[in-house]
Every structure is written in structure tokens, then in C-alpha cells.
Amino acid sequence: MQYKDRIIELPQNRVWRSYLGGRILDELVGKTEPADSHFPEDWIGSVTAANNPDSHGEHEGISKVSIDGQELLLPDLIAKDPEYFLGADHVARYGQQPMVLIKLLDASVRLQLQAHPTADFAKRHLDSDSGKAEAYYILDVREDAKQGNVDQAYVYLGFQRPPSRDDLRSWIEEQNMAAILDCFDKIHVKPGDVLFIPGGVPHAIGEGIFMVEIMEPSDLVVRFEFERAGYTLPESARFMNRGLEFCLDIFDFEAKPEDLVRRDFMFQAQREATYGDAGHRDSLIGPETTPCFRVKKSTICGSVQRTEDSFFAGVVTSGECIIRTAEHELKLKRLSKFFCPAGLGSYTIEAEREVQILECFPPMVEG
């Protein structure tokens, strides 16, 4: 198996979730009757197993790759040469864990209200090296969710009117969703928006949103809305088998008015590099926002030669391109996904027309 000197394409890796969606993901692989189902997510470059109440396939959540016709799990490929794939400094700090998880998420319904632990809470109480801070890059909004206006798409992000701990406990126990939802305002979003959701902040993704989600590599979640779109969560999928009182310690009860959300949790691109007349690379989420991962976006029209100092997983968000190395080339189209190893060396991106690539990097490792 010759795995060096190549960009590795990542096939679709569908994962069961408690909400409905995935019609767009069906269309991407040419299904004759695309439909929404309980497989609304495609996990990208994943070595993280899905935490589901029932098994939906062996190694659910973990990416598979194909090298020279041989299929294997991504963690097994990484294990063949960890320093080549992840970089010596990364391996010295984190071992063979990439420390970042990326998903394509296609929601036909609003997701359950939920919150995730911070990394500190997860280390102290959940025996996990990672919490679940998240970033969103909005790709598109379904026509039926736009209601004639793309700005009708929304997320819930933080309590705008925080409840007391006692009130929230009672409302969750009673499933008084009217009272809980009254704590939130809709934060309207549109394609191209970039959001960051720290651990502890209660949130939900609105119906009709198609996006890339970048996060810490865990599946830890507190779901405090038990029924959505005809599906009722089993108790094991609500409070991480720890109980409500334990999970209330995860919540951030500080008020997050919309102007604060837009100032502190939504980000504009910052120019990082320019490639002459052939394009540029922008930073979307950097270490000043979170130490957990980094997100960049390259816009290229022409030919750009690059060398990376880290591995990354890429998603083509618009256009088409060819990525060439000394011995291989890979043709990519919109919503193709790929893995760029840390030890790849020089590679060239060629695009006859403008291509945009979202690039998801692990935490920086201080030398």
C-alpha cells in the first residue's frame, strides 16, 4: 500500500442521529429517491465513535478510506505512520488522536435543545480529554425553510433571558418547552456565516440548515428537549447516564443578548495569505477564539503551490479543482472531502474557475 505523496479522498460516512435530515446528503451520492431520515450527518476524517442508544453498524462514526483499492479504517491508516499523517509534534502531544471532528450536517427539522461540556468539565468529571466546543460554517438553507427570505434561517445560541437553575430543572422535568423556549431568541443566519459555540452554552440548530460543523472529537451531549418531530429520546440519550442535577452543572446561565452573540460568537474572515492573482487564504476560527481547533478558507482561481505545517481535513464548498502532488492527482468537486497529511510536502491546487475550500485544522502545538 502506497499511502504517501497523496491527498486522501474521504467517502461519505453517514451516522444515525435522533433528528431527521440528510436528503441533501442522499443527493450527493446519487440516490434515486433521496429522502430525509435518521442519518442526517456525514462525519469527515473521524476516528471518533458515535455515541448512539443502539448500534447502527460496526465502527459507526469512524471514517473509512480506500488506498489502492484497499479499504481500511482511518485510525488504522494513521497507525501505520502516525508522524507522517499527524506530524511529530502533534503525536508527541496527543498521540494518534487528530483532536478535531468535522461533519456535514443537513437538518430538515430543528434539533433538540442541547448543551455540551467544556474540555475542563469533561476532564474533571467525564474521563474525557475533550469537551465539545463547536463551530458552524453555514453552507445553504433549504427553500422550504427560507419562507421566501434566506434570513429566516436561525439558530438558538445561549440564553437571552436566563432561567434560574431551579426553574430550568423544573421545566426540563416537566418538559415545559414553552417556558424553556421563551429563554431564547432566534439568531438569524445565512450562507457564509461562521459561528462558534463554546462548551456549556445551550443551543439548537434551526430547521433547513445545511452546514459544516467543526468540533472537539467527542460525542458528549446533554439533550434537554426529549421529543422532536415525532421521535422521543430514550433516557440514555438525555443526560449522558449521569442524571439531570449533574448535567445542570454544565450549563452556562449567563445572558447572551443578540448583540453580544453577533459580536463574540459570529466571525468575519481575516486575510492570512495572498497567492498573487490566484487567490488567498482566510482565517475563520483561530487560536484567539479557541485553542481546540482552527478553521480556514482558501479561495483559488488559477494554480497555487503550498506546503503545510500541519494536517487538515478539507471540504470543497464551491467550484471544482485538481490537487496534484509529485506522483498523484485528485479531482474534487463541490462537497468533496479530503485529508491532507502533515508530511505530504508540496502540493498544487489548480482551478480553472474559482474554487473555495474549507480547511479544518487541529489545535496548534506549541514547540
VOPAGU-2260 file (C-alpha; in pm, 1 decimal, decimal comma):
REM VOPAGU-2260
SITE   aa  ch    i         X         Y         Z
SITE  MET   A    0       0,0       0,0       0,0
SITE  GLN   A    1     144,6     334,3    -107,8
SITE  TYR   A    2     -15,4     598,0     113,4
SITE  LYS   A    3     249,4     870,5      89,7
SITE  ASP   A    4     258,2    1162,0    -153,9
SITE  ARG   A    5    -117,5    1179,6    -197,9
SITE  ILE   A    6    -423,9    1366,3     -83,9
SITE  ILE   A    7    -670,8    1111,9      56,5
SITE  GLU   A    8   -1032,6    1145,0     -54,3
SITE  LEU   A    9   -1289,1    1079,4     217,9
SITE  PRO   A   10   -1606,4     891,7     116,2
SITE  GLN   A   11   -1942,1     956,8     277,6
SITE  ASN   A   12   -1967,7     832,9     638,1
SITE  ARG   A   13   -2332,5     856,8     744,9
SITE  VAL   A   14   -2418,9     843,5    1113,5
SITE  TRP   A   15   -2753,8     786,0    1289,3
SITE  ARG   A   16   -2883,7    1079,7    1492,5
SITE  SER   A   17   -3203,0    1142,5    1686,1
SITE  TYR   A   18   -3325,7    1412,9    1445,1
SITE  LEU   A   19   -3431,5    1397,2    1079,9
SITE  GLY   A   20   -3242,9    1517,4     774,1
SITE  GLY   A   21   -2993,4    1400,4     516,1
SITE  ARG   A   22   -3185,7    1440,7     190,7
SITE  ILE   A   23   -2908,1    1660,8      51,5
SITE  LEU   A   24   -2650,5    1400,5     156,1
SITE  ASP   A   25   -2851,1    1136,5     -32,4
SITE  GLU   A   26   -2845,5    1357,5    -342,4
SITE  LEU   A   27   -2467,3    1392,6    -321,2
SITE  VAL   A   28   -2417,8    1018,3    -369,2
SITE  GLY   A   29   -2680,7     992,5    -643,4
SITE  LYS   A   30   -2956,9     806,3    -461,2
SITE  THR   A   31   -3256,8     766,2    -690,3
SITE  GLU   A   32   -3505,7     856,9    -416,3
SITE  PRO   A   33   -3328,6    1095,7    -178,3
SITE  ALA   A   34   -3516,7    1138,2     147,2
SITE  ASP   A   35   -3476,8    1266,7     499,3
SITE  SER   A   36   -3407,9    1000,8     759,8
SITE  HIS   A   37   -3227,6     948,6    1089,0
SITE  PHE   A   38   -2893,3     963,3     903,6
SITE  PRO   A   39   -2856,7    1341,6     863,9
SITE  GLU   A   40   -2480,5    1367,2     921,1
SITE  ASP   A   41   -2163,2    1276,0     731,4
SITE  TRP   A   42   -1865,3    1252,3     969,4
SITE  ILE   A   43   -1544,1    1363,0     799,8
SITE  GLY   A   44   -1195,7    1241,1     886,1
SITE  SER   A   45   -1334,2    1082,6    1201,6
SITE  VAL   A   46   -1162,1     849,5    1446,5
SITE  THR   A   47   -1447,5     916,0    1693,8
SITE  ALA   A   48   -1715,2     652,3    1750,8
SITE  ALA   A   49   -2077,0     769,7    1755,7
SITE  ASN   A   50   -2249,6     754,5    2094,1
SITE  ASN   A   51   -2592,3     620,1    1999,9
SITE  PRO   A   52   -2851,7     432,7    2209,9
SITE  ASP   A   53   -2843,1     142,3    1963,0
SITE  SER   A   54   -2579,2      17,3    1723,4
SITE  HIS   A   55   -2631,0     112,7    1359,3
SITE  GLY   A   56   -2330,0     -65,4    1216,1
SITE  GLU   A   57   -1984,4    -172,3    1320,8
SITE  HIS   A   58   -1743,3     118,1    1382,9
SITE  GLU   A   59   -2027,1     371,3    1347,6
SITE  GLY   A   60   -1886,7     722,5    1317,9
SITE  ILE   A   61   -1533,6     617,0    1223,5
SITE  SER   A   62   -1423,2     710,5     871,3
SITE  LYS   A   63   -1317,0     455,7     613,5
SITE  VAL   A   64   -1068,9     528,7     334,8
SITE  SER   A   65    -957,3     343,1      24,1
SITE  ILE   A   66    -589,0     329,1     -75,2
SITE  ASP   A   67    -500,8     148,3    -398,9
SITE  GLY   A   68    -829,0     -42,5    -378,9
SITE  GLN   A   69    -778,7    -149,8     -18,5
SITE  GLU   A   70   -1039,8     -23,3     229,1
SITE  LEU   A   71    -944,7      39,6     589,5
SITE  LEU   A   72   -1049,9     249,1     886,3
SITE  LEU   A   73    -888,7     590,7     913,6
SITE  PRO   A   74    -739,8     519,6    1260,3
SITE  ASP   A   75    -580,6     203,3    1119,2
SITE  LEU   A   76    -427,6     405,4     836,2
SITE  ILE   A   77    -296,0     666,7    1079,1
SITE  ALA   A   78    -146,4     389,2    1293,7
SITE  LYS   A   79      73,4     280,1    1001,6
SITE  ASP   A   80     269,7     607,4    1017,7
SITE  PRO   A   81     135,8     848,6    1282,8
SITE  GLU   A   82     408,3    1110,3    1240,9
SITE  TYR   A   83     356,3    1123,8     863,9
SITE  PHE   A   84     -19,0    1164,6     890,9
SITE  LEU   A   85     -46,2    1386,3    1200,4
SITE  GLY   A   86     301,5    1535,3    1248,0
SITE  ALA   A   87     567,4    1454,2    1507,3
SITE  ASP   A   88     478,1    1741,9    1741,5
SITE  HIS   A   89     107,9    1655,1    1731,6
SITE  VAL   A   90     176,2    1287,1    1802,5
SITE  ALA   A   91     407,2    1377,0    2091,1
SITE  ARG   A   92     128,2    1586,7    2245,4
SITE  TYR   A   93    -190,6    1398,4    2153,4
SITE  GLY   A   94     -88,1    1054,2    2031,4
SITE  GLN   A   95    -284,0     920,6    1734,0
SITE  GLN   A   96    -596,7    1130,4    1805,4
SITE  PRO   A   97    -640,7    1408,5    1544,9
SITE  MET   A   98    -823,4    1617,0    1811,4
SITE  VAL   A   99   -1077,4    1758,1    1566,1
SITE  LEU   A  100   -1402,8    1618,1    1424,1
SITE  ILE   A  101   -1577,9    1758,1    1117,1
SITE  LYS   A  102   -1930,4    1688,8     993,8
SITE  LEU   A  103   -2162,4    1776,0     710,4
SITE  LEU   A  104   -2497,0    1832,6     882,8
SITE  ASP   A  105   -2826,4    1850,6     691,4
SITE  ALA   A  106   -3119,9    1925,3     922,5
SITE  SER   A  107   -3477,4    1903,4     796,0
SITE  VAL   A  108   -3611,1    1983,8    1145,1
SITE  ARG   A  109   -3488,7    2194,5    1432,8
SITE  LEU   A  110   -3254,1    1992,7    1650,6
SITE  GLN   A  111   -3324,3    1927,6    2017,7
SITE  LEU   A  112   -3213,5    2195,2    2260,5
SITE  GLN   A  113   -2880,7    2078,5    2396,8
SITE  ALA   A  114   -2554,3    2170,2    2565,1
SITE  HIS   A  115   -2207,0    2018,5    2566,8
SITE  PRO   A  116   -1943,7    2009,2    2841,1
SITE  THR   A  117   -1631,7    2220,6    2829,0
SITE  ALA   A  118   -1299,0    2040,4    2798,2
SITE  ASP   A  119   -1221,4    2124,5    3160,8
SITE  PHE   A  120   -1552,9    1979,4    3283,4
SITE  ALA   A  121   -1507,3    1669,4    3066,5
SITE  LYS   A  122   -1159,5    1606,1    3204,8
SITE  ARG   A  123   -1268,7    1653,6    3567,1
SITE  HIS   A  124   -1599,1    1467,7    3558,9
SITE  LEU   A  125   -1636,1    1257,3    3242,9
SITE  ASP   A  126   -1295,2    1093,2    3199,9
SITE  SER   A  127   -1255,4    1256,2    2859,2
SITE  ASP   A  128    -970,2    1462,2    2717,2
SITE  SER   A  129   -1219,1    1660,9    2508,0
SITE  GLY   A  130   -1537,2    1852,8    2567,1
SITE  LYS   A  131   -1739,6    1966,6    2269,8
SITE  ALA   A  132   -1682,6    2323,2    2163,4
SITE  GLU   A  133   -1825,0    2366,6    1812,2
SITE  ALA   A  134   -1801,6    2593,9    1509,7
SITE  TYR   A  135   -2055,3    2621,3    1227,2
SITE  TYR   A  136   -1998,4    2723,9     866,1
SITE  ILE   A  137   -2340,2    2773,6     703,8
SITE  LEU   A  138   -2341,2    2628,3     351,8
SITE  ASP   A  139   -2703,0    2668,7     248,4
SITE  VAL   A  140   -3062,6    2689,7     365,6
SITE  ARG   A  141   -3341,8    2471,6     229,3
SITE  GLU   A  142   -3601,0    2650,6      20,1
SITE  ASP   A  143   -3887,3    2546,9     248,0
SITE  ALA   A  144   -3703,7    2696,5     546,7
SITE  LYS   A  145   -3632,3    3027,9     375,1
SITE  GLN   A  146   -4000,5    3121,0     352,8
SITE  GLY   A  147   -3902,3    3346,3      64,4
SITE  ASN   A  148   -3624,5    3504,9     269,3
SITE  VAL   A  149   -3288,8    3338,5     333,9
SITE  ASP   A  150   -3256,4    3538,0     656,9
SITE  GLN   A  151   -3535,8    3330,2     811,8
SITE  ALA   A  152   -3285,4    3053,5     889,1
SITE  TYR   A  153   -3186,3    3061,1    1255,3
SITE  VAL   A  154   -3006,9    2904,0    1546,3
SITE  TYR   A  155   -3064,1    2928,0    1918,8
SITE  LEU   A  156   -2737,0    3027,1    2085,0
SITE  GLY   A  157   -2724,1    3090,3    2459,1
SITE  PHE   A  158   -2997,9    3206,1    2693,7
SITE  GLN   A  159   -3107,3    3559,5    2606,7
SITE  ARG   A  160   -3326,6    3551,8    2920,0
SITE  PRO   A  161   -3156,9    3303,1    3155,2
SITE  PRO   A  162   -3374,4    3098,0    3388,0
SITE  SER   A  163   -3274,8    3016,3    3741,7
SITE  ARG   A  164   -3121,9    2673,8    3793,0
SITE  ASP   A  165   -3429,4    2563,3    3989,4
SITE  ASP   A  166   -3668,4    2684,7    3719,4
SITE  LEU   A  167   -3472,5    2515,0    3443,5
SITE  ARG   A  168   -3465,4    2190,2    3640,3
SITE  SER   A  169   -3842,3    2200,8    3686,3
SITE  TRP   A  170   -3911,5    2292,9    3324,5
SITE  ILE   A  171   -3689,8    2011,3    3196,1
SITE  GLU   A  172   -3854,2    1758,3    3428,8
SITE  GLU   A  173   -4199,8    1876,4    3319,1
SITE  GLN   A  174   -4088,8    1928,0    2957,0
SITE  ASN   A  175   -4239,0    2275,3    2970,3
SITE  MET   A  176   -4097,8    2368,7    2632,2
SITE  ALA   A  177   -4291,3    2694,0    2608,3
SITE  ALA   A  178   -4112,3    2822,5    2918,6
SITE  ILE   A  179   -3772,9    2693,9    2802,3
SITE  LEU   A  180   -3806,9    2836,8    2451,6
SITE  ASP   A  181   -3903,7    3171,8    2599,2
SITE  CYS   A  182   -3545,5    3191,9    2730,5
SITE  PHE   A  183   -3416,8    3209,1    2370,6
SITE  ASP   A  184   -3441,6    3442,6    2073,4
SITE  LYS   A  185   -3385,4    3322,2    1719,7
SITE  ILE   A  186   -3043,4    3429,2    1591,2
SITE  HIS   A  187   -3086,9    3455,2    1214,8
SITE  VAL   A  188   -2809,3    3317,9     994,8
SITE  LYS   A  189   -2734,5    3294,2     622,7
SITE  PRO   A  190   -2493,6    3105,1     394,0
SITE  GLY   A  191   -2133,0    3201,5     462,5
SITE  ASP   A  192   -2189,6    3282,9     829,9
SITE  VAL   A  193   -1935,0    3146,8    1078,3
SITE  LEU   A  194   -2035,4    3080,6    1439,8
SITE  PHE   A  195   -1857,2    2946,5    1746,7
SITE  ILE   A  196   -2042,8    2775,4    2032,3
SITE  PRO   A  197   -1831,7    2723,6    2345,9
SITE  GLY   A  198   -1891,0    2430,8    2576,7
SITE  GLY   A  199   -2171,8    2492,6    2824,4
SITE  VAL   A  200   -2372,5    2726,6    2600,9
SITE  PRO   A  201   -2724,0    2588,1    2534,4
SITE  HIS   A  202   -2813,2    2589,8    2167,7
SITE  ALA   A  203   -3004,2    2432,4    1879,6
SITE  ILE   A  204   -2967,7    2437,5    1501,2
SITE  GLY   A  205   -3281,0    2551,6    1319,6
SITE  GLU   A  206   -3468,0    2357,4    1053,1
SITE  GLY   A  207   -3342,5    2365,0     695,9
SITE  ILE   A  208   -2978,7    2445,0     770,0
SITE  PHE   A  209   -2704,7    2266,4     575,1
SITE  MET   A  210   -2362,5    2330,3     722,2
SITE  VAL   A  211   -2013,1    2213,9     807,8
SITE  GLU   A  212   -1968,8    2157,7    1180,2
SITE  ILE   A  213   -1619,3    2156,0    1332,2
SITE  MET   A  214   -1573,8    2041,9    1690,8
SITE  GLU   A  215   -1370,8    1875,7    1957,1
SITE  PRO   A  216   -1361,8    1498,6    1894,7
SITE  SER   A  217   -1630,2    1380,6    2134,9
SITE  ASP   A  218   -1999,4    1292,6    2119,1
SITE  LEU   A  219   -2082,6    1424,0    2467,9
SITE  VAL   A  220   -2420,5    1595,2    2477,9
SITE  VAL   A  221   -2695,4    1692,0    2721,0
SITE  ARG   A  222   -3029,0    1695,2    2537,7
SITE  PHE   A  223   -3290,2    1869,6    2747,4
SITE  GLU   A  224   -3573,6    1855,5    2494,1
SITE  PHE   A  225   -3697,9    1499,4    2483,8
SITE  GLU   A  226   -3933,8    1493,2    2184,0
SITE  ARG   A  227   -3884,2    1643,6    1838,3
SITE  ALA   A  228   -4058,3    1565,7    1509,9
SITE  GLY   A  229   -4223,9    1252,4    1643,4
SITE  TYR   A  230   -3913,4    1097,9    1798,4
SITE  THR   A  231   -3880,2    1062,9    2177,1
SITE  LEU   A  232   -3529,8    1032,5    2317,9
SITE  PRO   A  233   -3466,6     730,5    2539,7
SITE  GLU   A  234   -3343,5     823,8    2885,7
SITE  SER   A  235   -2992,3     706,4    2797,7
SITE  ALA   A  236   -2970,9     974,7    2526,0
SITE  ARG   A  237   -3066,9    1267,2    2750,7
SITE  PHE   A  238   -2820,1    1318,9    3035,1
SITE  MET   A  239   -2517,2    1102,5    2946,0
SITE  ASN   A  240   -2641,0     848,8    3205,3
SITE  ARG   A  241   -2546,7    1095,4    3480,4
SITE  GLY   A  242   -2878,8    1248,9    3582,4
SITE  LEU   A  243   -3022,9    1596,4    3542,0
SITE  GLU   A  244   -2868,9    1750,8    3855,0
SITE  PHE   A  245   -2519,6    1655,8    3738,9
SITE  CYS   A  246   -2588,1    1793,0    3390,8
SITE  LEU   A  247   -2714,7    2128,3    3516,6
SITE  ASP   A  248   -2355,2    2198,3    3621,7
SITE  ILE   A  249   -2264,5    2203,1    3252,6
SITE  PHE   A  250   -2496,3    2492,8    3162,1
SITE  ASP   A  251   -2378,9    2848,9    3107,0
SITE  PHE   A  252   -2653,0    3059,8    3269,5
SITE  GLU   A  253   -2508,4    3399,4    3171,4
SITE  ALA   A  254   -2729,4    3614,2    2949,1
SITE  LYS   A  255   -2631,5    3622,5    2581,2
SITE  PRO   A  256   -2823,5    3909,8    2416,9
SITE  GLU   A  257   -2821,7    3903,0    2037,6
SITE  ASP   A  258   -2576,0    4190,2    2000,9
SITE  LEU   A  259   -2329,1    4002,9    2223,6
SITE  VAL   A  260   -2381,6    3682,1    2023,5
SITE  ARG   A  261   -2309,0    3861,9    1697,5
SITE  ARG   A  262   -2003,6    4033,2    1847,4
SITE  ASP   A  263   -1848,6    3741,2    2037,4
SITE  PHE   A  264   -1975,6    3425,3    1863,9
SITE  MET   A  265   -2000,6    3518,0    1493,2
SITE  PHE   A  266   -1684,7    3588,4    1295,5
SITE  GLN   A  267   -1565,7    3758,6     978,4
SITE  ALA   A  268   -1284,9    3622,7     761,9
SITE  GLN   A  269    -937,0    3758,5     835,0
SITE  ARG   A  270    -686,5    3752,7     547,7
SITE  GLU   A  271    -398,4    3517,1     628,1
SITE  ALA   A  272    -216,6    3471,9     296,4
SITE  THR   A  273    -237,7    3600,0     -60,9
SITE  TYR   A  274    -139,6    3391,1    -362,8
SITE  GLY   A  275     -73,0    3670,7    -610,6
SITE  ASP   A  276    -354,2    3689,5    -863,7
SITE  ALA   A  277    -450,7    3326,7    -796,6
SITE  GLY   A  278    -634,8    3376,1    -469,5
SITE  HIS   A  279    -599,0    3390,0     -93,4
SITE  ARG   A  280    -647,3    3205,0     235,6
SITE  ASP   A  281    -856,5    3347,5     520,7
SITE  SER   A  282    -869,5    3254,1     887,2
SITE  LEU   A  283   -1226,0    3197,6    1011,1
SITE  ILE   A  284   -1165,4    3046,9    1357,0
SITE  GLY   A  285    -819,5    3095,8    1508,1
SITE  PRO   A  286    -643,5    3035,9    1840,7
SITE  GLU   A  287    -765,1    3372,9    1966,7
SITE  THR   A  288   -1118,3    3223,9    1960,7
SITE  THR   A  289   -1047,4    2870,2    2081,8
SITE  PRO   A  290    -743,2    2650,1    2146,4
SITE  CYS   A  291    -943,8    2346,3    2031,9
SITE  PHE   A  292    -919,2    2372,2    1650,5
SITE  ARG   A  293    -863,0    2613,9    1363,3
SITE  VAL   A  294   -1073,4    2680,1    1053,0
SITE  LYS   A  295    -953,7    2848,1     733,0
SITE  LYS   A  296   -1098,2    2906,2     387,1
SITE  SER   A  297    -899,5    2918,2      63,8
SITE  THR   A  298   -1034,0    3090,7    -247,9
SITE  ILE   A  299    -836,1    2998,8    -559,7
SITE  CYS   A  300    -865,3    3063,2    -933,0
SITE  GLY   A  301    -551,6    2950,7   -1111,5
SITE  SER   A  302    -262,4    2748,3    -973,7
SITE  VAL   A  303    -130,9    2767,0    -616,3
SITE  GLN   A  304     157,1    2563,3    -475,3
SITE  ARG   A  305     162,2    2514,7     -97,5
SITE  THR   A  306     328,2    2323,5     183,9
SITE  GLU   A  307     150,8    2280,3     518,4
SITE  ASP   A  308     296,1    2269,4     869,2
SITE  SER   A  309       1,3    2057,5     990,7
SITE  PHE   A  310    -253,0    1807,2     864,4
SITE  PHE   A  311    -604,8    1923,9     783,6
SITE  ALA   A  312    -936,5    1794,3     653,2
SITE  GLY   A  313   -1084,7    1988,7     363,3
SITE  VAL   A  314   -1434,9    2036,7     222,6
SITE  VAL   A  315   -1486,3    2195,1    -118,5
SITE  THR   A  316   -1768,7    2440,7     -54,7
SITE  SER   A  317   -1799,2    2569,6    -412,9
SITE  GLY   A  318   -1640,2    2504,0    -750,1
SITE  GLU   A  319   -1405,5    2232,1    -870,7
SITE  CYS   A  320   -1030,3    2177,2    -861,0
SITE  ILE   A  321    -746,4    1931,7    -904,2
SITE  ILE   A  322    -492,1    1878,4    -627,4
SITE  ARG   A  323    -160,2    1749,4    -759,1
SITE  THR   A  324     138,1    1600,1    -579,8
SITE  ALA   A  325     457,4    1468,2    -737,8
SITE  GLU   A  326     302,1    1128,8    -814,1
SITE  HIS   A  327     -74,8    1166,1    -784,1
SITE  GLU   A  328    -367,2    1392,4    -864,8
SITE  LEU   A  329    -717,0    1409,7    -719,3
SITE  LYS   A  330   -1013,8    1574,7    -889,3
SITE  LEU   A  331   -1256,0    1736,5    -647,5
SITE  LYS   A  332   -1598,9    1894,2    -689,7
SITE  ARG   A  333   -1839,3    2079,4    -462,4
SITE  LEU   A  334   -1872,7    1899,4    -127,4
SITE  SER   A  335   -1587,0    1659,0    -195,6
SITE  LYS   A  336   -1392,8    1591,1     124,9
SITE  PHE   A  337   -1027,3    1504,8     168,2
SITE  PHE   A  338    -745,5    1459,3     419,3
SITE  CYS   A  339    -409,8    1633,0     373,5
SITE  PRO   A  340    -134,2    1457,7     576,2
SITE  ALA   A  341     113,3    1664,0     776,0
SITE  GLY   A  342     406,1    1503,5     595,3
SITE  LEU   A  343     273,6    1545,7     242,9
SITE  GLY   A  344     516,3    1819,6     142,8
SITE  SER   A  345     449,6    2039,2    -157,2
SITE  TYR   A  346     117,7    2014,1    -341,3
SITE  THR   A  347     -59,9    2225,1    -601,9
SITE  ILE   A  348    -424,6    2330,0    -623,5
SITE  GLU   A  349    -542,1    2405,8    -978,6
SITE  ALA   A  350    -879,8    2560,8   -1058,5
SITE  GLU   A  351    -995,2    2693,2   -1396,5
SITE  ARG   A  352   -1277,6    2876,6   -1220,7
SITE  GLU   A  353   -1296,4    2992,9    -861,7
SITE  VAL   A  354   -1297,4    2718,7    -601,1
SITE  GLN   A  355   -1348,1    2762,7    -227,6
SITE  ILE   A  356   -1214,9    2508,4      21,0
SITE  LEU   A  357   -1294,0    2499,8     392,0
SITE  GLU   A  358    -987,4    2369,8     578,2
SITE  CYS   A  359   -1019,4    2231,5     930,2
SITE  PHE   A  360    -701,1    2210,2    1136,6
SITE  PRO   A  361    -621,9    2057,4    1476,6
SITE  PRO   A  362    -512,0    2259,4    1779,9
SITE  MET   A  363    -180,9    2436,6    1747,9
SITE  VAL   A  364     101,9    2254,8    1924,7
SITE  GLU   A  365     343,9    2488,3    2095,6
SITE  GLY   A  366     702,1    2394,8    2015,6
